[in-house]
Amino acid sequence: MAKENVKRTTEEIRSSIRLLNLIALFIVISLLVVILRYLSPPVQHLLSFLPHTSIAIILVAVVALAVGGLLFSSALSRKIVHKIEDHNERLDKILAITRDIKEEIYGDVLLEKLINFSLAITKSDAGSILLLQDDNLVYKTAKGREAKGLAGKEIPKDKGIAGWVLEHGEPVMIGDVRKDKRYDPSLDAFAGYRPVSLLCMPLKTKASTLGIIKILSDKEGFYGERDMEVIRYLADQAATSIEKTSFYDDQKNYEIHLTDMLLDAIDRFMSEKRGHSRRVARYSNIIAKAVNMPEDKKRRLYFASLLHDIGFLRISPESTFEKDSFTLHPVIGYEMLHPITFYRDIAPYVLYHHERYDGKGYPEKLEGTKIPLESRIIAIAEAFDSMVSRVSYKVSVNFDVAIDELLKNKGTQFDAELVDLFVRDVTKPLD
């Protein structure tokens, strides 16, 4: 698509330059004829068949041609510059959009970006993306007038213009949908909004057609070949990214289900700590918000908090609270999580969640900021829940006593700054 645009723009510029050259050549030849006609006697004899005209008239005509040519040349130059600037601006936008699409890992965010980009770059009124699910096309996102409430709506995969595009795998550009037999207002328009122009593009990979992207305008003949090329390019890039994000979403769902199963196993194995991991995750999130932790790091902290005690699953119930066995559970947890691809990045947080800020913790006696931030957060959240929970460790104290205990140990057992933030923002023990 980019090569076709460059080729077309280059050819337009070449045509304009050729026209400018012709104008300049005409002016030069006219001046030359005047000079030779009136200043060279031999030439005067050769050109005697030409009608005698006042030199003043000819010079005025030549000057008029020169001025007209100059004005035309100036206007044409501005037009060429505008074409180049417009082409560069559009190319820059497309390159930025392409990078953004390729880097996006969340499917719903990807589709939102794709439809927003498509509407902005074509200046369309409305648009939607529909993906194939079973035997229907499902609206995944819709923008523009009267688009609210369309998300999740299904239409038959073989009906309307959208169905035709899906079936044939070819784009459709229509200047007036009212004249197209394939158009079905109940399928191809938004409720309360009737488009006039429509551009519909399949989202294709080498293996299959995933769905369609559809953009609309209430102006007749609104779309042109450039719009078609831009949307085709975006659709090609997006189709690959949709497959990638679909794989990521499947992996994310698998991670969530596996984590839930592991948590259930921990709760059954250690009934005296039932719910402890989920509460620790929620307390950890309080501190994460207080330090303005980015969302991707919050997600990792969340899963590390949920699985911080997973090492206990490989320790016999009888020796769970024996000191030697107890101090092994972070190492065992690390060894269980690290080989699993989507847990690998959180394994170190589990390994170090019993390190102390003063360096007297375990297993490696790290101190201060050498301990990962996430591990320092989990240490505070776990200690607090262990104190206030009615079931954790079969011992509990009231909220104020637990807060005092955290404050008393800040700077030694815990990161003082994180303790202060937690104490500031926590309001009551979680059920």
C-alpha positions as CSV (number, residue, x, y, z in Angstrom):
1,M,0.0,0.0,0.0
2,A,2.8,2.5,1.0
3,K,4.6,1.7,-2.3
4,E,1.5,2.3,-4.4
5,N,0.9,5.6,-2.6
6,V,4.5,6.7,-3.2
7,K,4.3,5.7,-6.9
8,R,1.0,7.6,-7.4
9,T,2.3,10.7,-5.6
10,T,5.5,10.6,-7.5
11,E,3.7,10.3,-10.8
12,E,1.5,13.3,-10.0
13,I,4.5,15.4,-9.1
14,R,6.3,14.4,-12.3
15,S,3.2,15.3,-14.4
16,S,3.1,18.7,-12.7
17,I,6.8,19.3,-13.3
18,R,6.4,18.3,-17.0
19,L,3.6,20.9,-17.3
20,L,5.7,23.6,-15.7
21,N,8.6,22.7,-18.1
22,L,6.2,23.0,-21.1
23,I,5.1,26.5,-19.9
24,A,8.7,27.6,-19.4
25,L,9.6,26.2,-22.8
26,F,6.7,28.0,-24.5
27,I,7.8,31.3,-23.0
28,V,11.4,30.9,-24.0
29,I,10.5,30.0,-27.6
30,S,8.1,33.0,-27.8
31,L,10.9,35.3,-26.6
32,L,13.3,33.8,-29.0
33,V,11.0,34.2,-31.9
34,V,10.5,37.9,-31.0
35,I,14.2,38.5,-30.7
36,L,15.0,36.7,-33.9
37,R,12.1,38.3,-35.8
38,Y,13.0,41.9,-35.0
39,L,16.7,41.9,-34.3
40,S,18.2,39.5,-36.9
41,P,17.8,40.7,-40.6
42,P,18.5,37.2,-42.1
43,V,15.9,35.7,-39.8
44,Q,13.5,38.6,-40.6
45,H,13.7,37.5,-44.3
46,L,13.1,33.9,-43.5
47,L,10.1,34.8,-41.2
48,S,8.7,37.4,-43.6
49,F,5.6,35.2,-44.2
50,L,4.5,35.9,-40.7
51,P,2.1,38.8,-40.4
52,H,3.7,42.1,-39.3
53,T,2.7,42.8,-35.8
54,S,3.9,45.6,-33.5
55,I,6.8,44.5,-31.3
56,A,5.1,46.2,-28.4
57,I,2.0,44.0,-28.8
58,I,4.2,40.9,-29.1
59,L,6.2,41.9,-26.0
60,V,3.0,42.5,-24.1
61,A,1.7,39.1,-25.1
62,V,5.0,37.5,-24.0
63,V,5.1,39.4,-20.7
64,A,1.4,38.4,-20.1
65,L,2.4,34.8,-20.9
66,A,5.4,35.0,-18.5
67,V,3.3,36.5,-15.7
68,G,0.5,34.0,-16.2
69,G,3.0,31.2,-16.4
70,L,4.7,32.5,-13.2
71,L,1.4,32.7,-11.4
72,F,0.4,29.2,-12.6
73,S,3.8,27.9,-11.7
74,S,3.5,29.3,-8.2
75,A,0.0,27.8,-7.7
76,L,1.2,24.5,-9.1
77,S,4.3,24.5,-6.9
78,R,2.1,25.1,-3.8
79,K,-0.1,22.2,-4.9
80,I,2.9,19.9,-5.3
81,V,4.2,20.9,-1.9
82,H,0.8,20.3,-0.4
83,K,0.7,16.9,-2.0
84,I,4.1,16.0,-0.6
85,E,3.2,17.3,2.9
86,D,-0.1,15.5,2.8
87,H,1.5,12.3,1.7
88,N,4.3,12.5,4.3
89,E,1.8,13.3,7.1
90,R,-0.4,10.4,6.1
91,L,2.6,8.1,5.8
92,D,3.9,9.2,9.3
93,K,0.4,8.5,10.7
94,I,0.3,5.1,9.2
95,L,3.8,4.2,10.4
96,A,2.9,5.3,13.9
97,I,-0.4,3.4,13.8
98,T,1.4,0.3,12.5
99,R,3.8,0.4,15.5
100,D,1.0,0.9,17.9
101,I,-1.0,-2.0,16.5
102,K,1.9,-4.4,16.4
103,E,2.9,-3.6,20.0
104,E,-0.6,-4.0,21.5
105,I,-1.1,-7.3,23.4
106,Y,-4.7,-6.8,24.6
107,G,-7.4,-7.8,22.1
108,D,-10.1,-5.4,23.1
109,V,-7.7,-2.5,23.2
110,L,-6.3,-3.4,19.8
111,L,-9.8,-3.3,18.2
112,E,-10.6,0.0,19.8
113,K,-7.4,1.5,18.5
114,L,-8.0,0.0,15.0
115,I,-11.5,1.5,14.6
116,N,-10.4,4.9,16.1
117,F,-7.5,5.1,13.7
118,S,-9.6,4.1,10.7
119,L,-12.2,6.8,11.5
120,A,-9.6,9.5,12.1
121,I,-7.5,8.9,9.0
122,T,-10.6,8.7,6.7
123,K,-12.6,11.3,8.5
124,S,-15.6,8.9,8.6
125,D,-18.8,9.4,10.7
126,A,-19.0,5.9,12.1
127,G,-17.5,2.4,12.0
128,S,-17.4,-1.0,13.5
129,I,-15.4,-4.2,13.7
130,L,-17.1,-7.6,13.5
131,L,-15.3,-10.9,14.1
132,L,-16.5,-14.3,13.1
133,Q,-17.7,-16.5,15.9
134,D,-19.3,-19.8,15.1
135,D,-21.9,-19.0,12.4
136,N,-22.3,-15.3,13.1
137,L,-20.5,-12.0,12.8
138,V,-20.2,-10.4,16.3
139,Y,-19.8,-6.6,16.8
140,K,-16.7,-6.3,18.9
141,T,-16.5,-2.5,18.9
142,A,-18.5,0.3,17.3
143,K,-17.9,4.0,17.1
144,G,-19.8,7.0,15.9
145,R,-23.4,8.2,15.8
146,E,-26.0,5.7,17.2
147,A,-23.2,3.1,17.9
148,K,-24.0,2.7,21.6
149,G,-25.1,-0.8,22.6
150,L,-24.0,-2.6,19.5
151,A,-21.0,-4.4,21.2
152,G,-21.9,-8.1,21.4
153,K,-24.7,-7.9,18.9
154,E,-24.7,-10.8,16.3
155,I,-25.7,-10.8,12.6
156,P,-25.7,-13.7,10.2
157,K,-22.4,-14.3,8.6
158,D,-23.8,-14.6,5.1
159,K,-26.2,-11.6,5.0
160,G,-25.7,-8.0,3.9
161,I,-22.6,-6.3,2.6
162,A,-20.6,-7.5,5.7
163,G,-21.6,-11.1,4.9
164,W,-20.6,-10.6,1.2
165,V,-17.2,-9.3,2.1
166,L,-16.6,-12.1,4.6
167,E,-17.7,-14.8,2.1
168,H,-15.6,-13.4,-0.9
169,G,-12.7,-12.1,1.1
170,E,-12.8,-8.9,-1.0
171,P,-13.3,-5.3,0.0
172,V,-16.3,-3.2,-1.0
173,M,-16.4,0.5,-1.6
174,I,-19.9,2.0,-2.3
175,G,-20.6,5.6,-3.1
176,D,-24.4,5.2,-2.5
177,V,-25.5,2.1,-0.6
178,R,-29.2,2.8,-1.5
179,K,-28.4,1.7,-5.0
180,D,-26.7,-1.6,-3.9
181,K,-28.8,-4.7,-3.8
182,R,-26.5,-6.2,-1.1
183,Y,-27.3,-3.4,1.3
184,D,-29.6,-4.4,4.2
185,P,-30.3,-1.4,6.6
186,S,-31.1,-3.8,9.4
187,L,-27.6,-5.3,9.2
188,D,-25.3,-2.8,7.6
189,A,-26.4,0.4,9.4
190,F,-26.5,1.5,13.0
191,A,-30.0,1.8,14.6
192,G,-31.1,5.3,13.9
193,Y,-28.2,6.1,11.5
194,R,-28.4,5.4,7.7
195,P,-25.1,5.8,5.9
196,V,-24.8,6.8,2.3
197,S,-21.1,5.8,1.6
198,L,-19.6,2.6,2.9
199,L,-16.2,1.0,2.9
200,C,-16.0,-2.6,4.1
201,M,-12.7,-4.5,4.3
202,P,-12.0,-8.1,5.3
203,L,-9.6,-8.9,8.1
204,K,-7.6,-11.7,6.5
205,T,-4.6,-13.8,7.4
206,K,-3.0,-16.4,5.2
207,A,-5.1,-19.1,6.7
208,S,-8.6,-17.5,7.0
209,T,-10.8,-14.4,7.2
210,L,-11.3,-13.4,10.8
211,G,-14.0,-10.7,10.3
212,I,-14.5,-7.3,8.8
213,I,-14.0,-3.7,9.4
214,K,-16.7,-1.3,8.2
215,I,-16.6,2.5,8.0
216,L,-19.5,4.8,7.1
217,S,-20.3,8.3,6.0
218,D,-23.5,10.2,5.4
219,K,-22.0,11.9,2.3
220,E,-22.4,10.4,-1.2
221,G,-19.2,9.2,-2.9
222,F,-17.2,10.0,0.2
223,Y,-14.5,7.3,-0.2
224,G,-11.7,7.0,-2.8
225,E,-8.9,4.7,-3.8
226,R,-6.6,6.2,-1.2
227,D,-9.1,5.5,1.6
228,M,-9.3,1.9,0.3
229,E,-5.5,1.5,0.3
230,V,-5.2,2.9,3.8
231,I,-7.9,0.7,5.3
232,R,-6.6,-2.4,3.4
233,Y,-3.1,-1.7,4.9
234,L,-4.5,-1.3,8.4
235,A,-6.7,-4.4,8.1
236,D,-3.7,-6.5,7.0
237,Q,-1.6,-5.3,9.9
238,A,-4.5,-5.7,12.3
239,A,-5.4,-9.3,11.2
240,T,-2.0,-10.6,12.2
241,S,-2.2,-8.7,15.5
242,I,-5.7,-10.0,16.3
243,E,-4.3,-13.5,15.9
244,K,-1.5,-12.7,18.3
245,T,-3.7,-11.0,20.9
246,S,-6.1,-14.0,20.7
247,F,-3.3,-16.3,21.6
248,Y,-2.3,-13.9,24.4
249,D,-5.9,-13.8,25.7
250,D,-6.1,-17.6,25.6
251,Q,-2.8,-17.8,27.6
252,K,-4.1,-15.2,30.0
253,N,-7.3,-17.2,30.6
254,Y,-5.2,-20.3,31.1
255,E,-3.1,-18.5,33.6
256,I,-6.1,-17.3,35.6
257,H,-7.7,-20.7,35.7
258,L,-4.4,-22.4,36.7
259,T,-3.9,-19.8,39.4
260,D,-7.4,-20.4,40.8
261,M,-6.8,-24.1,40.9
262,L,-3.5,-23.6,42.8
263,L,-5.2,-21.3,45.2
264,D,-7.9,-23.8,45.9
265,A,-5.2,-26.4,46.5
266,I,-3.4,-24.1,48.9
267,D,-6.7,-23.4,50.8
268,R,-7.5,-27.1,51.1
269,F,-3.9,-28.0,52.1
270,M,-3.7,-25.2,54.7
271,S,-7.2,-24.7,55.9
272,E,-6.0,-22.6,58.8
273,K,-4.8,-20.0,56.2
274,R,-7.9,-20.2,54.0
275,G,-8.3,-16.9,52.0
276,H,-4.9,-15.6,53.2
277,S,-3.4,-15.4,49.7
278,R,-6.3,-13.4,48.2
279,R,-6.3,-11.0,51.1
280,V,-2.6,-10.5,50.7
281,A,-3.1,-9.7,47.0
282,R,-5.7,-7.1,48.0
283,Y,-3.5,-5.5,50.6
284,S,-0.6,-5.5,48.2
285,N,-2.7,-3.6,45.7
286,I,-3.3,-0.9,48.2
287,I,0.5,-0.2,48.4
288,A,0.8,-0.6,44.6
289,K,-1.7,2.1,44.0
290,A,0.0,4.3,46.6
291,V,3.4,4.1,44.7
292,N,1.7,4.6,41.3
293,M,2.9,1.2,40.1
294,P,2.3,0.7,36.3
295,E,-0.6,-1.6,35.4
296,D,1.6,-4.4,34.0
297,K,3.7,-4.4,37.2
298,K,0.5,-4.4,39.3
299,R,-0.7,-7.5,37.4
300,R,2.6,-9.3,38.2
301,L,2.4,-8.3,41.8
302,Y,-1.1,-9.5,42.0
303,F,-0.2,-13.0,40.8
304,A,2.9,-13.1,43.0
305,S,0.8,-12.2,46.0
306,L,-1.7,-14.9,45.2
307,L,1.0,-17.6,44.9
308,H,3.5,-16.4,47.5
309,D,2.8,-19.4,49.7
310,I,2.7,-22.0,46.9
311,G,5.9,-23.7,48.2
312,F,3.9,-25.1,51.2
313,L,2.2,-27.5,48.7
314,R,5.5,-29.5,48.8
315,I,5.9,-29.5,52.5
316,S,4.2,-32.1,54.6
317,P,1.3,-30.6,56.8
318,E,3.0,-31.9,59.9
319,S,6.1,-29.8,59.4
320,T,4.5,-26.7,57.9
321,F,5.2,-24.5,60.9
322,E,8.5,-26.0,61.9
323,K,11.2,-23.4,61.4
324,D,13.5,-25.4,59.1
325,S,10.6,-26.4,56.8
326,F,8.9,-23.0,57.0
327,T,12.0,-21.1,55.8
328,L,12.2,-23.4,52.8
329,H,8.8,-22.5,51.3
330,P,10.0,-19.3,49.3
331,V,12.7,-21.4,47.7
332,I,10.4,-24.2,46.9
333,G,7.8,-21.8,45.6
334,Y,10.4,-20.2,43.3
335,E,11.5,-23.7,42.0
336,M,7.8,-24.5,41.2
337,L,7.0,-21.2,39.4
338,H,10.2,-20.5,37.5
339,P,9.9,-23.3,34.9
340,I,6.4,-22.1,34.0
341,T,6.6,-19.4,31.2
342,F,3.9,-17.1,32.4
343,Y,5.0,-17.3,36.1
344,R,8.7,-16.9,35.4
345,D,8.7,-13.2,35.9
346,I,7.0,-13.4,39.3
347,A,9.1,-16.2,40.7
348,P,11.8,-13.9,42.2
349,Y,9.1,-11.9,44.1
350,V,8.0,-15.2,45.7
351,L,11.6,-16.1,46.5
352,Y,12.3,-12.9,48.4
353,H,9.1,-12.1,50.1
354,H,10.5,-13.2,53.5
355,E,13.7,-11.0,53.2
356,R,13.9,-8.2,55.8
357,Y,14.8,-4.6,55.1
358,D,17.7,-4.8,57.6
359,G,19.2,-7.9,55.9
360,K,18.2,-10.4,58.5
361,G,15.6,-12.3,56.5
362,Y,15.8,-15.4,54.3
363,P,16.7,-17.1,52.0
364,E,19.6,-14.8,50.9
365,K,19.7,-12.1,53.5
366,L,19.2,-9.3,51.0
367,E,18.7,-5.8,52.5
368,G,17.1,-2.5,51.6
369,T,16.3,-1.8,48.0
370,K,18.3,-4.9,46.9
371,I,15.0,-6.7,47.7
372,P,12.6,-6.4,44.8
373,L,9.9,-3.8,45.4
374,E,7.2,-6.4,44.9
375,S,8.7,-8.6,47.5
376,R,8.9,-5.7,50.0
377,I,5.2,-5.0,49.4
378,I,4.1,-8.7,49.8
379,A,6.1,-8.8,53.1
380,I,4.0,-6.0,54.6
381,A,0.7,-7.3,53.2
382,E,1.4,-10.8,54.5
383,A,2.5,-9.7,57.9
384,F,-0.6,-7.5,58.4
385,D,-3.0,-10.2,57.3
386,S,-1.3,-12.8,59.5
387,M,-1.9,-10.5,62.4
388,V,-5.5,-9.4,61.8
389,S,-7.0,-12.5,60.2
390,R,-9.3,-14.6,62.3
391,V,-8.0,-17.8,60.7
392,S,-4.5,-17.1,59.6
393,Y,-2.0,-18.9,61.9
394,K,-4.9,-19.4,64.4
395,V,-3.9,-16.1,66.0
396,S,-5.3,-12.6,65.5
397,V,-4.9,-9.1,67.0
398,N,-7.1,-6.1,66.5
399,F,-6.5,-3.6,63.7
400,D,-4.7,-0.9,65.8
401,V,-2.3,-3.4,67.4
402,A,-1.4,-4.7,63.9
403,I,-0.8,-1.1,62.7
404,D,1.4,-0.4,65.7
405,E,3.4,-3.6,65.0
406,L,4.1,-2.5,61.4
407,L,5.1,1.0,62.5
408,K,7.4,-0.5,65.2
409,N,9.2,-2.7,62.7
410,K,9.5,-0.2,59.8
411,G,13.1,0.3,58.8
412,T,14.1,-3.0,60.2
413,Q,11.8,-5.7,59.1
414,F,9.9,-3.6,56.6
415,D,10.5,-0.8,54.1
416,A,9.6,2.3,56.1
417,E,8.2,4.3,53.2
418,L,6.0,1.5,52.1
419,V,4.7,0.9,55.7
420,D,3.8,4.6,56.0
421,L,1.9,4.5,52.7
422,F,0.0,1.3,53.7
423,V,-0.9,2.7,57.1
424,R,-2.1,5.9,55.5
425,D,-4.4,4.1,53.0
426,V,-5.6,0.9,54.7
427,T,-8.9,1.4,56.5
428,K,-9.9,-1.9,58.0
429,P,-9.1,-5.7,57.8
430,L,-10.5,-7.6,54.9
431,D,-13.1,-10.3,55.5
